Amino acid sequence: MLSKLIKFLWGDISREELKKFCLLGLGLLFTLMAYWMLRPIKDALFISLVGKSLLPYAKMISLAALVIILMQYSKLVDMFEKHRLVYFINSIISLFLCTIAIIIIQSPDMYLQPSFASKIIGWTAFIGSECSLIILYSLVWSYIASSMDTATAKKGYPLIIIGAKLGAMAGSLLMLKSKIIGIGGLLIIAAGCISGTAILIKIFTCIYSSAQNDALEIEKNQTGALEGLRLLLKHPYLIGIFIISFLPDVIGEILNISMLFLADKNFHTPEQIAAFLGTFGVLANATTLIFALFGTGLFLRIWGFRAWLLLYPLITAILVMYTWIFYDLWAVVIALALLKGLRYAIDQPCREIMFIPTSTDIQFKTRSWMCAFRTRAGQGMGAGLSAIFSSIGGIALLGIIGLWLPAAWYVRKENKKLIQSGQILR
């Protein structure tokens, strides 16, 4: 019965393939669990130890720090084989989090009596966590993409993305127990999850590593610190991937701001707004998990990832028109929950597959630059358009989709050429 259900949802998967995908899925589960714990922790620590008024400046400084760290990360990609890179980076991040956790646990009065030392801890924890989240998320996805070909990814990504969503939900649920566990305890759990990812990658490497692939990695040429950015600007294919990743974030931010404005009109106390946002978070995560369980595998197997590249902007256009016609709180909530569900359950694995016919430098270096600036730029542009245009952005949203479609068409066409020719983009 279970084998029939697996075959229906995810196609013909052998026992060995299932073991392989489950190992990678568990690695991503632990990564996303730590990710969704660290996101609120870094903000809470900074506000408590430094003050909310300096939070915008902290985000700007962290962006500058991220550029420096990405340059050093590019050098590490040249120095290490890909699995050893995971061990090294995850170990450094785990050690950093444990150090912050020990300081917090040993100084329980830190929040009650802010000092210069506590402010330093707040700044260090925020900037370090902000940069670690980008590197960690990009690194694990890069490793996954480099470990399989396109045909295998179409089978495995639907299962792997389920692990990601379960991890995100587990991390969010653990944060609800923050009063019991404490910030220090949560940081230690996050560090354990990151170490767990490295252990799972070690197991995966021992079972499935290829001596030929390892030899190829060792023979890589040394490149500059800005190699990832250079490759991004060099190849129109990569620029196209960036555009189809960036524009949905713009639309999502416009709708998110609209939802917040409408919530402020419909609810009258901070507690009511917080409860509403909590409800929306549960709805969005539940929608994503349902799509991941019952939609991703079927769609990739029947229609393929290239069809999705064109279908997603069309679905987005329909939902935008829906919110435009029925402009109220729950219309925006429904549209945004559906878009987030489709974004993370189907669109993300399809975009990740786009990186498979590319070199190690592109998978590890260029992807990290994309992850670092895509979301920030998308949210900034979305906020700017929301300030300029009334309602939900009006014509701006449809104009964005008008730019999105040709970019998706181009990426779809170029990916097909790369796969058919067997070439690797370098």
N, C-alpha and C positions, 0 to 999 in steps of 0.2 A: 504493500500500500504506500509506504513512504517512498520507495523507489519510483513508483508511478507518479506521485506528486512531484518529486524532484525532476523527473523527465518532462512532465508537463510544463513546469515553471521555468526550468533552466536547460532543457534539452538533454542530449545524451552526454553524460559526464561519467567517466570511469571512476573507480574507487581511488585510484592514484591521483587523478586530477582533483577529485573532491578533497583529498587530504592536503594537496598543494594549495588550493584556494582557501581552505579553512585556516591554514597556517598564516597566510598573508592577511586574511580577513581578521584573524585574532590580533595580528600585529597592528592593523589599522584601528581595531577596536580600542586597544590600550592607548594608542596615540590620540585618538579623538576623545577618549575619556579624560586624559590629562589636559588636552586642549580646552575642553569646555569647563574644566575646573579652573585652569589658570586665567582664563579670560576675565571672569568676575573677581577673582582673588587679587589680581594686580591692581584693578581699579579700586577695590575696597581698601587695600593696604595703602595706596597712595592718598586717597581721600582722608583716611584716618590719621596717617602719620605726617602728611605734608599739607593737605588742604585741597579742596575741590577747585579753588580759583586758579591754581597752577596746572590743572590737568591739561588744558589745551597746549600749554608750553611743553609739558612732558611728552605729549604725542608728537610735537614737532621735533623735539630733541631725539626722541626714539627713532624717528625716521632718518635723521642724520646719522645716528649710531648704526642703524640697519645697513646703510650704504657701505660704511666702513667694514662691518661684519661680513657682508656679502662679498666684498673684495677679498677678504681673508678666506672665506668659505670656498671661493673659486680656486685658491691655491691648494686648499686641502683636497679638493676633488682631483687635482693633478697628482697629489702625493699618495693617496690611498686607493686601494681597490674598493669597489662600491660597498661591499658588505662591511669591510673594516671602517669605512667612513661612517656608516651607521653606528657601529660600536663606539667609535671615538666621540662623535657629536652627542649621542645619547648619554654617554658617560659624563661628559662635561656638563650637560644640562641637568642631569640628575644630581651631580655633586653640587652645582649651584643652588638648586632648589632645597636640598638637604641642609646646606649651610644657612640659608635664609630661615628655614624652618627651625633649626636649633637655636638661632638667635632669638626668634620670636617666642619659642617655648620657654627659654631661660629668662626672658624679660617680660613677664606678664603685665607689668605696669607701664609698658611702652606707650600704650594708647592714652593712658590717663595723664602722663607727664611727658608730653612731647619735648624732645631735645634735639640738638644738632645731630647727634648720632642716629636718633630714630628717623630723622628726615633723610639722612644718607641711606638708611635701610629702605625707606619708602621709594626714593629715586632709583636705587640700584635694583630693587625687586621689580619695579615697573618697567624700566628700560630693558633689563635682562630678560624678563618674561615676554615682553612685546617682541623682541628680536628672536627669542627662542621659539616662540609659536610659529613664526613664519618659516624659519629654517627647518624645524621639526616636521611640519606638515608637508612642505615641499620635498624634503629628503625622503620620507617614507613613500610618497606617491611616485617619486622618481625611481626608487628601488623597485617598486612593483612593476612600473612600466618597462623597466630594463630587464625584467625577469621573464617576459613572455612575448610572443608574437601577436599579431592582430587577431588571428583566428582563435588563439587560446584566450585572449583578452575578452572576446565576445562571449565566451563561455563563462569565464571566471569573474569578470568585473561585477555582474549582478549579485553574485554571492559575496564578494569582497565589500561591496557598498553596503550590504546589510550589516556587516560587522562595524562599518563606520557609523551607521545610524544608531546601532545598539550602544556603541561606545559613547556617542554624543548624549544619548538619553541617560545612560548610567552616570556620566559626569555631572549632568544637570541635576539628577536626583540626589547625588551625594552632596551637592551644594545646599540642598534643602536641610541637610543635617549639620550645617556649618556651626551652629551654636553648640552642638554636642561634641563634634569632632575637633573643632577649633581650626583656625587658619594654619597653624603649624602642622597639625595632623593631616589636613588636606594637602598641604605642600609635600609631605612625606609620601602620601598615597600617590600623588601625581608623579613624583620622582620614581616610585616603584613601578608605575605603569610605563613610564618611559624606558626604564631598565628592562621591563618585561618585553617590550617591543624588540629591544636589541637581542634578548635571549631567543625570541621566536625567529628573528632573522638569522641568528647563528644556527638554530636547528634546521631552518629552511636551507641555508647554504650548505650545511653538511650533507643533506639528503640530495639536493638538486643541483649543486654547483657543477660547473663544467670547467675542466682544466684548460680547455681551449679558450673559453671566454675570459678566464682569469689572465691568461697569457696576453690576450688582446688588450686587456685593461692596463697591464703593466707597461705595454709598449706605447702608451699614449704620449703625445708630445706635450711639453710644458707650454702653457699659454699664460696670457696676462691676467691681471686681477679683474679687468673689465671684459673678459672674453664673453661671458654670458650676455651682457648688454650689447656687445658688438655683433654677436650672432643674431640677436633679436632684430637689430636694425638692418642687418645684411639680407635676411631672407623674408620676402613678402609672405610666405606661408606662415611663418611665426608671427608676423604682424597681424595676419588674418586671425590666427588663434587668439591673440591678445584682444582683438576687437570683439570677437564673438564671446569672449569671457568677460570683457569689461562692460559692454553695453547693457547686458541684463542686470548688472549691479546698479547701473544708473537708474534704470526703470524701477528696480526693487526699492531703491532709496527714495525715489519720488513717491511711490505708493506707501512706503513706510511712514514718511513725514505726513502724508495725507491722513493716514490712519491715526497718528498721534494727535493731529489737529482735531479730527472728528471725535476722538476719545475725550479730549479736553472739553468739547461742547456737550457730550452726552453724560459725562461723569463729573462730579463736583468736588471730590476729595482725592488726595494723593493715594489713599488706601484703595479707593474704587478703581483708579487708573492702574495701580500696580496689580490688583486682582485681575483686571481685564487683560493686561499684558501677559500675566502668567497663563491665563486661559488661552490666549493666542499662541503662546509658546508651545503649550501642550498640543493644540490643534495642528500647528505647523509641523511639529516633530512626528505626530501620529500620521499625518498625511504623507510625509516623506517615507516613513517606515512601510506604510501600506503600498505605496508605489514601488518601493524597493523590493518588497516581498512578491508582489503579484504583477508588476508592470515592467520592470527593467529587463529581466531575462526574456520575457515573451516578445517585447518590442525589438530588442537587439537581434533575436533569433529570426523573427518573421520579416521585419522591415530593414534592419541594419542601422548602424550608427550614422551613416551618411544621410539617410532619410531624415533622421532626427534633427540634423543641423538646419534643415529648411523648415521642418514642421514646428520646431520650438518658437521661432519668431512669429509664425502665423498664429499659434495658440496664444502667445503673449498679446498679439494685436487684438484678438477676440476678447480676451479678458480685460484689456485696457478699454475697449469700446463698451464692455459691460459696466465697468466702473464709471465711465463717462456718462452713460445713459441713466444708470441707477446710482447716483452719487450719494451714498449714505455709508455709515460706519460698517455695517455688516456686508455690504457689497464689496467694499475695499478689503475687509477681513477675508472673505471667501476667495477673492482674486489673489490676494497676497499669499494665503496659505497654499493654494493650488500651485502658484508660480514657484514658491519655495520648495514644495514637494517635488515638482518636476525638475527643478534646478539641481537638487542634490541627489535625487534618486536615479534620474535618467541622463540629464544633461552633463553632469560631472563625469560619469564613466565614459560617455561619448567623447568629451573633450580630452580626457586622459588618453584615450586610444589614439588620438591625433599625434601624440608624442612618440609612439612606438617606432615608426620608421625614421627616427632621428638618432644622432650620435649621442654618446655619453655626455659630452660637454653641453649639448642642448638640453638633454633630459635633466641634468643635475644643476647646471649653472644658469642657463636661460630661464628655466622654469622657476628658479628661486627669485629672479628679478621680476618675473611676471606676478608671482604670488605676492611679492612685497608691495607692489604699486598698483595692482589691478583693483583691489577692493577699496583702497584708500582713495584712488583717483575716481572710481565709480561713485563712491559715497559723496565725495566733494562736489563732483559735477551734478549729481542728483540733487543735493542740497541747494546748489546755486540755481539750478533750473526751477526748483520749487519756490525759491525766493523771487524769481523773475516772473514766472507765469502763475496765474491764479488757478484755482481748483486743483486738479491733479497734474498740472503740467500741460494740459490741453494738447495742442498740435505738436508740442515738443516730443511727447511720448511716441506718437506715430512717426514723427521725423526720425527719431532714434531707430525705430524698427526699419525705416526706409534705408538707413545706413547698414543695419545689421544683416539684412537679407543678401545683398551682393557679397558681403564679406564671407557669409556662410557658404554661398554658392562657390566662391573661389577656393576656400579651404577644402570643401568637399571634392572639387575637381582635382586639386593638387594632391590630396591624399590618395585618391584613386590612382593617379599616375605613379606616385611613389610605391604603392603596394604592387601594382601590376609590373613595374619595372624591376622591383626588388632592390631599388636604390635606398641608401641611407643618407638623409640630409645631414651635411656636416658644416 
